[in-house]
Structures are given as C-alpha cells and as structure tokens.
C-alpha cells in the first residue's frame, strides 16, 4: 500500500471559524478540498508523526467517507494510532473526553454542529488539541496560512476500514482502534453525578422526554437515561442518528424542536424535557409549561452545582461568552467567585479551565460545560439538571422562580437574521461601529446609553488579545443590546442581536420575554439601522 504524494493547489476560503471549517457538503466533496484542509491541519499543528489522534463525528452525510480519507492521510503522514468511534460516531464532548482519558495528542471532529446535514446541506471539520479543547486562534491562524500555500498532500493507497466492528487494524504502520463511542463517556458521567438518586427520581414516577433530533446523542441517551438510570423506554425520541437528521434541523431551540415545545406546553406534559444538537454539545432545557433560556440555565447550574457529587466542593469560578446574559454574573457575585466574560467560541474557555480559574462555563447558544472536558456538553448539563431536581425535589418552574426571586430576572432573547448578503451585513456593523463613540448619554425609546464599545478580550492566562468580538450597547437600569456576525453559517451572513433587560421588581418577574424586551429591541433596531440596510423587517429565528 504505497504512500502517494498528490500535487494540489491552494483553495481559497479555507479559513476556520469559531468551530473549525464549515461549508456546504458539496464543497467538501470537491476534488482535493477535504484533503487540502486535512493536510493543512496536520502541518499547522506541527505534523502528526508518532502521534495518537481521536477521530469521529456526528454521523451526518459524508461523515464515513471523510473519515476513511483522514485515516489514510494520517497513516501517510506517520501517525502512530487513530482511535475512531464505532460507526464513525463520537459526540463532541465524548471526543474531548477520549482525547484526555487516552492521553491522545489531539483529535479531528467531523461536524457542523447544529447546522442541517445531507448532500445539499452542511459539513464541517475541526481540530481539538491535547487538552481536548478546540484549537487556539494561534493554531487556526497557522492552519489557514498553510491552506493558502499548500502544494501537495500525502495519502496512503489503502482499502477502507470497517468502522462498524470494534477492534484493531492497520494502515501502513498506523494502528486503528475502533472503540465504543459511549462507554468511556458514560463512566465519566457516573463519576460526576449521583446516579442512585436520579434512578430513584425515575422510580418515583418522574417523567422525561429527550429529543435526540436524529443526531449523535441518541445512543448516549438510550444507554445512560433508559439503560443506566432506568428511565422508561420511549423517554428518548428520535434516537437513531441519521445522515440528514431525519430531514430536520438539529438545532435545539424552540423553533426547530417545536414538537418537544408543544409537548412540554401541552395538557399532559412530562416533568422535564430536553433536546440536543447534531454533535451533542448543546442542550435545550424545559420544564412542564416553561422554557429555560440557556443564559438562565447557566445561572441555575452555577447556583446549584454543589448538589452534585462532582462539584460538592464548590466552583473555582465561572465564565460566559460576552453575548450571554449577565444572570450568571449575579450568581457569581453572591457566591463570591470570579466571573469571566469571553468572546464567543468554546476555545476561549480552555485556558481558564486548564489554569483552574473556572469550573463552569457556558454560552447563550445552548452550550454549557465544566472542567470535566474541554467542550460544551449537552448530556452533562441534562444530568446535572436531573441531579439538582432529585436533590431539591422541586419542579423546573419552582427552581426558576427561586432563581429570579433571589437574583432578579435577566429577560433575554436572541434575534437571528439569516442568510443576509455579506456586504449588507457588514454595512450594518460598520455603521453602528462608527456611531458607538457618540452614543453615550443619548436616550433612545426611554433607554439611556451608559456604555458602547466593540468587545475585545485579554486572556488572563496567556496574555493574548482578541478584538472585533461584537458591538455592545449598555443602557442604564440593566438593559443591554449586543450585535455580532455569526461564524457558524455556510451561506451569506447571520446577524445576531442579543437583547437583555434586568428586572428586580417582584411584581414583574412573570412577563412575556418579548414584552419585557420591547423597548430594548426597538432601540437596537433604531441604532443599527438594520431594516434600512438589509430590507429585513423581522428576524428569521427568535430564541
């Protein structure tokens, strides 16, 4: 099986975003496209000779074929071993855990996360380092630089590996281990949570509906919830991974998980509901008749994490992405621990976790995690919620009422304007950016601007600086609007507007969020001039 050196040319646009490179599946399937990016990744991390890599993905279309290419290229580049999830499946948090548990040098995750899958939809690939976390900006900059000058790549002429059979085989001198994707992860979860108490909760009649959205968390949820914890069969729905996610959109929000929303707000609702995304790192949490925003969910986990065995010693600190609401800040202040504000992208939490500065972190796009891995982790968050519910014997609604009465309620919403022409989207951002210095002290729709800036982050661990991370407008009386362009789409641009309003009046803690945020929304739309610039009068998605 000779190693081939294939001549190629640089391919434009292979710049990794906040979570690797995401493009249309058809783009990744073009001649040399995947190979160029994989070789650039190998070269950008200093080569893979003698290294051990973990490889897996969310099962979307082209996942299995791409893994075969990656394995042949890893062998040709001298890797010592690749550990691959059975069937090519590994959730993103399970990959992070496997890298850490096995002492691997890094891993390749094939996923476009919450984006749809299929031949006409999206595909993605990202590299995670030896700590199990996403590649740093320095590393992704190196990878991108190499994509612009790559002239050849190495690949072994080898037959396909059977990804469905657990065991070992070889390509050239490289060992390939096909591993159960669930076992190691489930063992980690059992070490963090009181499975006996959660099992007793189910035995007492507590009901759960978990929608795996035809994505990678299905096997994990079946094994842990219905197997280890004794939840009733049928608790997990849409639990078989599908290359096109059952024709749906694996984004766990009230729009794309509408069936679950309807069930949880219906006349015979379960006690607890949740939905996860394509690669298993995001989670939507619901109670009977109540939706928990990710920002509020992070605050609850920070306030109650000590009830789970893995966190009984308390938290070293917490961190949130800048657009996430400041609810967790208020919890951290009462707990007397640090709260760090970072740019969007899980890689920014890695240094804080590695340095022991934080234990818990999260972002508004349904991602939360802790120092058990270096990725956000949907099932981990679900299990922590179940542990809290088992200990408190409260409902989700009661836990939320306690949070708001104790810390005040940060009403919060995100408005997404999708597939906006890139030039128009940039015009919105450039126009508002130019206005920022003159906004302080002005009043818009009854809200007075207290601060306005473009967020930049100075990493307290390595001193690196990240600029251009979103435009912030802070109003007096606890209101805030944030605008940024998303880095997770594959077409045009997505403008995201994040709205927040703190309410401490006990008589106003049960308002409809969009009503509570109405003035903040009007102020943000007026200041950004979004309607005029884009022609869009309403968002595509509100969460």
N, C-alpha and C positions, 0 to 999 in steps of 0.2 A: 504493500500500500504506500506508494511514493508520496512525498510531500511536494505539492505544487506551489510555485511562486507565480501568482497571477498578476499580470500587468493591469493597471487601472488608472483612472484619472480622478482628481478631486471632484467631489459632488457638492454643489452649493447647498446651503441651508441646513447642514447637519449640526446645528447648534443646540446643545442640551438646554432644556428649560429647568423649571424648579424640580421636576421629577424625571430627568432623562430626556431622551429624544422621542417625540410623539409626532407621527404623521399618519396619513391615510394608509391603510393596509396595502393598497395597490402600489404606493410609493415604496414601502419597504420591500415589496416583492419585485421591484425593478432589478435588472441585472446589476450586480456589484453593490447595490445600495446597502443592504444589510452587512455584507462582507466588509465594505469600506468602513462602516461605523464600528464594527466589532474590532477590526484591526487597529483603528484609531484609538479605541478604548484600551486595548491591550498595550499599545505603545505609550499612551498617555499616562498609564499607571506604572510605567517603568518596566513593562514586559511581564510575562506570566511564566517564564521558565522556572521549573521546580515548584510552582505554586499549586495550592489547592483552591478550587473555585466551587461555589454552590450555584446551581443553575435551575431555574424553574419559573413558572408563570401562572397566569390566571385562566389558562385554557381557551383564550379567545382564538379566533381564526388565524392561522399561520403560526401559532404558538409551537406546535410539534415540529413543523418543518424548520422553523428558525432555530430550534434547539439542536437539531441534527447538524446544521451549519456551524453553530457555535462550538459544538463538541469537536468537529473535525478541525476547526480553526484553532481551538485551544490545544489540541494534540500537536498540530503542526508548529505551534509557537512554543512547544516544550513544556506545557503544564504537566504537573505530576499526577493530578487527580481532579476529576469533576464529580461532585455529588449532585444528583438530579432527582427531583421529586417524581414519584411514580406517576406515569401518565403525562409527565412534563408539568405536573401541577405543584405549586407551592404558593401559599399566600405570602404577601409581602412581609408581614410580621414573622411568619414561620421561617422565611428565608433568613431574616435578620437573626433569629434565634439559632438557626442551624449554623450560620457563619460563626457565631460566638461560641456555641457549645462545642463545635468540632475544631475550633482554632483555625478555621479557613482563612485564606488571605483576602477573600472578597467574594463577591457573587454578582451574577447577572440576572436581573428580574425582567421578564417579558410581560409587560402590561401597559395599558393606557388607563389604568385605574378605573375611574367612574365613567369613562367615555364608552360609547357603544362599540360592539365588536362585529366582525363579519367582513366579507370581501369588499364591501362598499363603505365600511366604517373605519375604525381607528386601530392603530397598533403602536406599541412603544417598547423601548428598551432602556434600562438604566443600570448603572454600576453602583454597587454598595461596597464600602471599604471593609477593612478587617475588624472594625468595631461593630459591624452590622448595619451601619447607617449610610445614608445616601452620600455619594461623592461630594467632596467640598467644592466650593466655587473655583478654587485654585486648580483642582484636578479637572473639573469640567472645562475650564478655560484651556488647559493643556490638550484635552481630547479634541476640542473644537479646532484649535490651532493645527493639529495634525490632520484633521479632515480636509483642511484647505491646501495641503501639500502632499497628500498620500499618493504614491506612485505604484504600489504593489501590496498584495496581501498573501498570507500563507494559509493553505488549506490542505488537509490530507485527503487523498482519494480513497475513501473507505465506505463500506456498506453502512446502512442505517443501523442504529442501536435500537433494540426493542425496549421502549420506555415503559412498557406496561408490566414487566416482570422484575420483581425485586431481586437483586443480586449484583454481581460484578462482571465486567468485561473490559476489553482494552481496545483502544485505537492507537496504533504505533506503540509507544511505551507508556501512554497515559491510561491510568486506571479510571474506569467509570463505575460509580456505585449508584444503582437505582434504589432510593430509600423511600420508606413510607413517609408521606408528607405530614401525617397527623400526629404520630406517636410522640416525638420529642416535644412538640408544641403543647400537647395535652398534658404531658408530665410537668412542664413548666407552669401551666395554669393551676394544676393541682397543688403546686408548692406555694402559690400566692394566695389562694382563696380557701375558705372553709367549705369544702365540698360536702361535708356531712350536714352542715346547716342548710346549705342550698338544697340538698337532697330532701331534707325534712320539710322545707318550704313546699316543694313539689308534692311531697306525700300528703301534705295538709290540704291539697286541692288548688294550690296556686297555679294559674294558667298563663302560658306564654305563647305568643306567635312570633316566630322568627322567619323573616323572608330573606332567603339567601340570594334572591334575584337571579337564579340560574348561573351563579358565579362561584368563585373558588371556595367560599366559606361553607358551602353545603356539606361536604364531607366532614369538616371540622365540627360543625354544629350538630350533625347527626351523631358523631362519636361522643362529643362532650355532653351536650344537652340531653339527648334521648338515651345515650348509652351510659355514660359515667354518672350522670346526675338524675336519671330516672324520669325525665320529663315525658309526658305522654307521646306516643307515636302520633305523628302529624303536627307536632309542635313546630317542626322545621318544614317550611314550604318552599317550593322552587329550589330544592336542594341538590339537583344534579347539574354540574357545570355544563354549559353549552357554548359552542364557538361563537354564537351570536347572542348569547344571554337571553335565549328564548324570544329573540326579536325585540327585546326591550332595551331599556337604558339603565345600566347598573349603577345608578346614582341614588344613594339613599336619602331622598328628600321628599317632602310632601307631594311634589308633582309626579315624580317617577315611581314612587312607591304608593300610589294612590289607593290601590286595593287594601294595603295594610292600614292606611289612614282611615279609609271608610270603615274597616273592621273595628279599629280601635275607638272610633267615634259612633259606632252603631249600638243598637239596643242590647246586644249580647256580646259585649267586648271582653277579651281576655284581660287579665290583671296587668299584663306587661307586654309590650310589643317592641320589635327592633327589626331593622333591615341593614344589610351590609352591602358593600360595593363590589366592583369587579375583582379586585385583588385582596380584599379583606382587611384593608387598613382604615376604613371609615365605618361609622355606625350611626343610624338614626334611632333615637330612643323615644318611646311613647308610653304613657300610662292610659288607663281607662279614661277616655274623654279628654286627654291632654297630650300635647306635643311639647317635647323638651328641646329648646334650641340648643345647638352644640355649645354655644357660649355658656348658657346656664348649666348645661350638663357638666362642663369642665369645673364650674364653681361648686357643684354638688360633690363631685369626686374629690375635689380638694378639701372640702369641709368634712367629708365622711370617710376618706380613705383609711383612716386609722382603725376602722371597724373590721377591715380585712387583715388576716394574719400577716401577709407580706408587707404591710405598711403600719403595723401597730406601733412602731417606734416614732411615727410622725413623718413629716415631709421636710427634706432639707430646704426646699424652695419650690417654686412653680414658675412656669414660663408659658407665654401665649404669643401667638402671632399678632402683629400690630392691628390687623382689621378685626380681630376677635374682641368681643365686648369686654368691658372692664369689670365684669362681675367677679371674676376670679381675683382681681386685684383687691377687691374689698374683703374677700375671704382671707387672702394672704395677710392683709393688714391686721385683721383681728387675731390671726394665728401667730403673728409676729415673725413671719418668714419673708424671704425675698421673693419678689415677682419680677421676672424679666420680660421685656417686650422685644420681640424679634421680627425680622422680615418673614413673609410667607415662604414656606418651604421647610420640610422637616429637618433638612441638613443643618439648619441654624440652631436646632436644639442639641445636636450631637456633642458639641464642645461643652455645653453646660452640663449635660448628663455625664459625660466622661470625667469632668472635673468635680463631680459630686455637688455642684451648686444647686441642682434641682432634682426632684424625684418625679414630678408630674408635669406634663406639658400638653398643650392642645391648641387647636386652631378652629376657626369658625366653620370650616367646611367639613364638619362631622368627623374630625380626627382628634383622638386623644391617645395618650400613651404614658409610659413611665420608664424608669431605668431598667426594666426587665429586658427590653430590647432597645434598638435604636431606630424604630419606626413607629408610626401610629398603629394602633391595634384595635380593630373593631370588636372582636370577640372578647378580648381582655376587658374592654370598657363594659360590655354587656355583663360579664361575670362579676365585675366589681359592683355594678348596679344590683345584681341579684344578691350578692353578699350583704350589701347595705340594706336591701329590703328585708332579707332574712333576719338581720340583727335588730333593725328598728321596728319591725312588724308594722310599718306604715305603708300606705299606698304611694304611688308616684306623685299623685296630686298633693298629698299631705307633705311629702318631702319638699316639693316645690314651694308650697305655701310657707313652710318653715324657713326656707332659704330667703324668700322675698321679705318676710316679716322681720328677719334678723338683719339682713344686709341691704335691704332695698331691692327694687326690681330694675334691672337694666333691660328695658324694652329694646328689642334688637331685630333687624331684618336685613337681608341682602337682596338687592335687585340686580339681576343679570340682563344685560343687553348683548345678545349673542350674534356671532357672525356679522359684526359691524365692519364695514370697509375699513381697512387698516389706516388709511390716510385720514378718514373722518374721525376714527377713534383717537388717533394721535393729536388731531386738531383740538378735540375736547380736552385732552390732558394738557396740551401746550397752552391753550387759552386760560385754563384755570390756574396752571402753574404761574403764569405771568401775573395773575391777579393777587396771588397769595400775600405779598408784602403789604398791599393796600387794604386788606380785609379787616385787620384787627381794629376793633372798636365800632365797626359798622353793624347795623341791625337789619336783619332780613326775616320777614314773616314773624316778627316778635322775638327773634333769637339774636343775641349779641355775640359777635365773634370774639372769642377770648384768645385764641391762638390759631395760626395757619402756617403749615410748613410742608415740605416734602421729606418724608421719613428717611433717615439714614441710621445705620446700626453700627456701633463699635463693639466688636466682640470682646467681652471682658476676659476671655481666656487667652486668645492668641493675638489680640490687638488688631485684627483685620477690620476693614471698614467696608460696608455695603451701602451704596447710595441708590437713589431713584426707586425707593421701595413703596411708593404710594403717597397720595396727597391727602393731608389731614386738615380738617376744619373743626376746631373745638369751640363750642358755644358755652356760654355761661349756663348755670343750672343743670349741668350734667349731660348736655346733648353733644353729639359728635357725628360728623359725616366723613367718610373715607372713600376715595376713588382710586382704583388701580386697574391696570390691564391684566387679565388673567394669562398665566403661562401654561395652561393645560389644554387649550383647544388646538385643533389642527386646521381650521379654516378661518380666515379673517381675524377679527379680534373680538374679545369679550370684555366689555366694560362692566366692572362690578362696582356698585355703590352700596356701601355699608352704612346703616343708619342706627343710631343708638340714642336712647333717652333714659336717664336715671329718674326713677320715681320713688320717693320715700314716704309719700302720703299713704297711710294705711287704707284710706278710702278709694285709692286709685290703683290698687295692685291687681285688679281683675279686668283691666281694659283690653279691648282687642288691640293687638300689637300695631296693626297698620293705622288705627285711630290714634294711638299714643304717639306714633312717629310721623303723623301727617305734616306737622309744621317743619320738622327736620327734613323730610323728603322734599317738600316744596322749596325749602331754602337751598338744598343741594342741587335740585334741578335748575333753579334760577341761576345760581352761581356758576354752574358748569356749562350752561347754555347747551345742554345735550340735545334737546329737541331740535333746535335750530341747526346745530352742526350735523346731526345724523338723520334727522327726519323721523326718529323713533319717538312715539308718544307714550309708550308703555313698555315695561320690561318683558322679556320672554319668560323669565322664571323669577318667582318671588319665594324666598325661603326665610 
